[in-house]
Amino acid sequence: MTTDATALTALLAEQAIHRLILDAQQAIDTQQFDDFAALFTHEGRLYRPTTPEPLIGREAIRQAYLNNPPNRLNRHLVTNQRVRLMSETEAHSLAYVTLYSSEAGERKSDVFGAPVHRSLVGEYHDHCVLTDDGWRLQERRALFVLNQSIASQQP
């Protein structure tokens, strides 16, 4: 492989991993939990900040998200993502995440949306692998770094 071809392959891999991380967030925010779980390998592991043990496998990941309150509205803003290719089939990604969350239910405004009840800043530490289905999450470690309770500021 020429140097140009190698650089192009690396850029395409990095772009695919960026897309993988964004697709995962959109699936969570739109409550498409089957789609979210499918972005992991079959035995993928997800370490959530709120539980000490990892979720292992697509079905465990899907079920955990199905247990979230149905009226929860989340929006994850993913920024500062850095992808480091370890090989042609393995990569690490670090991304910062700002999470805005509401338990608004019927209090959602048609114009201005739901009131924000909490704001969290965290990180995703992802181990990605190239599979026959494209790049997938083999392991995600999510953690919170900062938090701000906003609900108490509501009238």
C-alpha positions in Angstrom: 0.0 0.0 0.0 1.3 3.4 -0.9 1.7 6.2 1.7 -1.2 8.1 0.1 -3.4 5.0 0.2 -2.5 4.3 3.8 -3.3 7.9 4.8 -6.6 7.7 3.0 -7.5 4.4 4.7 -6.7 5.9 8.1 -8.8 9.0 7.3 -11.7 6.8 6.2 -11.5 4.7 9.4 -11.4 7.8 11.6 -14.4 9.2 9.8 -16.3 6.0 10.2 -15.5 5.9 13.9 -16.7 9.5 14.3 -19.9 8.6 12.6 -20.3 5.5 14.8 -20.1 7.6 18.0 -22.6 10.2 16.6 -25.0 7.4 15.5 -24.8 5.9 19.0 -25.9 9.2 20.5 -28.7 9.8 18.1 -30.0 6.3 18.7 -30.0 7.0 22.5 -31.5 10.4 22.2 -34.3 9.2 19.9 -34.9 6.1 22.1 -33.9 3.7 19.3 -32.4 1.2 21.7 -32.2 -1.7 19.2 -30.2 0.5 16.9 -27.9 1.6 19.8 -27.3 -2.0 20.9 -26.5 -3.0 17.3 -23.6 -0.5 17.2 -21.8 -2.8 19.7 -20.1 -6.1 18.9 -22.2 -9.1 20.0 -20.3 -9.4 23.3 -19.7 -5.6 23.6 -19.3 -4.2 27.0 -20.8 -0.9 28.3 -19.7 0.6 31.6 -22.3 3.2 32.6 -21.4 5.8 35.2 -24.4 4.8 37.3 -23.7 1.1 37.7 -20.5 -0.6 38.9 -20.7 -3.7 36.6 -20.6 -3.6 32.8 -23.5 -4.5 30.6 -22.3 -7.3 28.4 -23.8 -8.1 25.1 -26.3 -6.4 22.9 -29.4 -7.7 24.6 -28.2 -6.6 28.1 -27.4 -3.1 26.7 -30.8 -2.8 25.0 -32.7 -4.0 28.1 -30.9 -1.5 30.3 -32.0 1.4 28.1 -35.5 0.1 27.8 -35.7 0.4 31.6 -35.1 4.2 31.5 -38.2 6.3 32.4 -40.3 6.6 29.2 -40.8 10.4 29.7 -37.0 11.1 30.0 -35.8 13.4 27.3 -32.0 13.5 26.8 -29.8 15.3 24.4 -26.1 14.4 24.3 -23.7 16.9 22.7 -20.5 15.1 21.6 -17.4 17.2 21.2 -13.6 17.1 21.2 -13.5 13.6 19.8 -10.0 12.1 19.3 -9.6 8.9 17.4 -6.4 6.9 17.7 -5.9 4.0 15.3 -4.1 1.1 16.9 -4.2 -1.0 13.7 -6.3 -1.3 10.6 -9.0 -3.1 12.7 -8.8 -1.5 16.1 -9.1 2.0 17.5 -9.5 4.0 20.6 -11.8 7.1 20.8 -12.1 9.7 23.5 -15.0 12.2 23.3 -16.4 14.8 25.7 -20.2 14.6 26.2 -22.5 17.3 27.6 -25.9 15.7 28.6 -29.0 17.8 29.0 -31.8 15.8 30.6 -35.5 16.4 31.5 -38.2 14.3 33.1 -40.7 16.7 31.6 -43.7 14.5 30.6 -46.6 16.7 29.8 -44.8 19.9 30.7 -43.0 20.0 27.3 -43.6 23.3 25.4 -44.3 23.0 21.7 -42.1 26.1 21.1 -39.4 26.0 23.7 -39.2 22.3 24.5 -38.9 20.8 28.0 -37.3 22.4 31.0 -33.8 21.1 31.6 -33.5 19.3 35.0 -29.9 18.4 34.9 -26.7 19.1 33.0 -23.8 16.7 33.1 -20.4 16.8 31.4 -18.7 13.5 30.9 -16.4 11.4 28.7 -16.7 8.4 26.5 -13.7 6.1 26.4 -14.4 3.8 23.5 -12.6 0.8 22.1 -13.7 0.2 18.5 -13.1 -2.7 16.2 -13.7 -3.3 12.5 -16.1 -6.1 11.9 -17.9 -7.5 8.8 -20.6 -5.0 9.6 -18.2 -2.0 9.8 -16.8 -0.3 12.9 -18.5 -1.3 16.2 -18.0 -0.5 19.8 -16.3 -3.4 21.6 -16.2 -1.5 24.9 -17.5 1.9 26.1 -16.6 3.4 29.5 -18.8 6.4 30.2 -18.1 8.6 33.1 -19.3 11.9 34.5 -16.8 14.7 35.3 -19.1 17.6 36.2 -22.8 18.0 37.1 -25.2 20.8 37.7 -28.7 20.2 39.0 -31.0 22.7 37.3 -34.4 21.5 38.4 -34.2 23.4 41.7 -33.8 26.6 39.7 -37.2 26.1 38.0 -40.1 28.3 39.4 
